[in-house]
Amino acid sequence: MGVAYRSDLAEVRRLLHQAVLACELVAKEPAPLATVTRLGDFGVSFVVAFQARDYTEAGLVRSAVNEEIYRRLAEARIGVPVLTGRIIPEPARSAGSA
């Protein structure tokens, strides 16, 4: 996941860690880990590593953690990089030009 460059990285790491710990289906050991993995063109990328208490519920656990991460980042007003584009129309051509 990525956050905007203006974000406080220590705060992001704290929120990610708290979001993982808030999910009761996450194993306490090994401890969850949030690390910066890349300084990209549009933002700073993190990876959040954790284990589900029951591997058969890993998909549900990932979903629950992602929803909690989303909620906490939104509450903290931490921006997520969004690639946007701008369309600039070509100037109008006269009827006689090709």
Phi, psi and omega per residue, in radians:
M1 nan 2.722 -3.091
G2 -2.222 2.708 3.066
V3 -2.285 2.804 -3.132
A4 -1.165 2.649 -3.133
Y5 -1.057 -0.476 -3.117
R6 -1.320 -0.081 -3.088
S7 -1.235 2.597 3.028
D8 -1.404 1.879 -3.022
L9 -1.117 -0.623 3.104
A10 -1.127 -0.687 3.102
E11 -1.165 -0.722 3.098
V12 -1.062 -0.830 3.141
R13 -1.033 -0.736 3.126
R14 -1.096 -0.785 -3.140
L15 -1.136 -0.695 3.113
L16 -1.101 -0.784 3.141
H17 -1.087 -0.781 3.123
Q18 -1.109 -0.676 3.138
A19 -1.093 -0.715 3.116
V20 -1.147 -0.809 -3.104
L21 -1.153 -0.411 -3.138
A22 -1.239 -0.324 -3.126
C23 -1.524 2.033 -3.091
E24 -1.154 -0.319 -3.105
L25 -1.505 -0.034 3.126
V26 -1.514 2.368 3.082
A27 -1.194 2.478 3.124
K28 -1.354 -0.483 3.111
E29 -2.217 2.352 -0.121
P30 -1.147 2.672 -3.101
A31 -1.086 2.494 3.085
P32 -1.075 2.697 -3.072
L33 -2.433 2.330 3.054
A34 -2.138 2.121 -3.099
T35 -2.324 2.645 3.038
V36 -1.351 2.248 -3.107
T37 -1.972 -0.325 -3.076
R38 -2.851 2.476 2.953
L39 -1.797 1.669 -3.021
G40 -1.537 -3.093 3.141
D41 -1.146 -0.531 -3.012
F42 -2.079 -0.118 -3.127
G43 3.139 -3.105 3.138
V44 -1.751 2.205 -3.106
S45 -1.688 2.407 3.076
F46 -2.069 2.685 2.893
V47 -2.129 2.458 3.128
V48 -2.028 2.074 -3.105
A49 -1.941 2.328 3.097
F50 -2.812 2.936 3.095
Q51 -2.128 2.501 3.044
A52 -1.348 2.534 3.074
R53 -1.070 -0.634 3.134
D54 -2.176 1.986 -3.046
Y55 -1.054 -0.398 3.131
T56 -1.247 -0.224 3.124
E57 -1.911 0.296 -3.055
A58 -0.994 -0.707 3.136
G59 -1.127 -0.751 3.099
L60 -1.134 -0.669 3.138
V61 -1.152 -0.787 3.124
R62 -1.026 -0.765 3.130
S63 -1.090 -0.809 -3.133
A64 -1.080 -0.743 3.133
V65 -1.147 -0.766 3.133
N66 -1.072 -0.714 3.105
E67 -1.124 -0.686 3.120
E68 -1.207 -0.663 3.071
I69 -1.074 -0.837 3.137
Y70 -0.988 -0.835 -3.118
R71 -1.053 -0.816 -3.087
R72 -1.199 -0.696 3.104
L73 -1.151 -0.689 3.120
A74 -1.124 -0.775 3.120
E75 -1.071 -0.646 -3.123
A76 -1.461 -0.012 -3.131
R77 0.992 0.711 3.088
I78 -1.611 2.113 -3.056
G79 -1.352 2.539 3.057
V80 -1.869 2.312 -3.105
P81 -1.109 2.332 3.120
V82 -2.223 2.121 3.114
L83 -1.287 2.165 3.112
T84 -2.150 2.730 3.121
G85 -2.210 2.826 3.118
R86 -2.273 2.218 3.127
I87 -1.679 2.169 3.116
I88 -1.965 1.929 -3.104
P89 -1.182 2.570 3.068
E90 -1.244 2.596 3.097
P91 -1.075 2.588 3.121
A92 -1.116 2.414 3.119
R93 -1.674 2.579 3.088
S94 -1.342 2.798 -3.060
A95 -1.062 -0.496 -3.083
G96 -1.540 -0.168 -3.108
S97 -1.660 2.699 -3.097
A98 -1.862 nan nan
